[in-house]
Amino acid sequence: MEAGRGSTLSAQDESILALERRLWRRVATKEEAIRSTLGLSPEVYYARLSALIDSDEAVAYDPLLVQRLQRRVASAS
């Protein structure tokens, strides 16, 4: 299934996953994109992302991305 087709995610959740697909060389650049694109603080963004990657809807929307993010979280703990 192509990412986004038949999605039950909110537009903001889809935007969060889209930002995570990008490769960021600098944390400051990503944080500025979070603020300017989504209007969220990085703290709120990462809290939403954490909840999002545990949802079945996110897995259905983009399984490879969500699995990569889940592995990153698991390796950090």
LINFEN-V72587 format. One line per field, one symbol per residue. phi: phi as a letter, one per 30 degrees, with the letter a starting at -180 (. if undefined). psi: psi as a letter, one per 20 degrees, with the letter a starting at -180 (. if undefined). A space follows every 10 residues. Layout:
phi = ???
psi = ???
This chain:
phi = .dejdidcdd eddddddddd ddccdbdddd dddddddcic deddedddde dddccddddd daeddddddd ddddddd
psi = ppphokqjqr hhghhghghh hqpphpghgg hhhgghgikq qhggghgggg hgijqhghgh gngggggghg hgghhi.
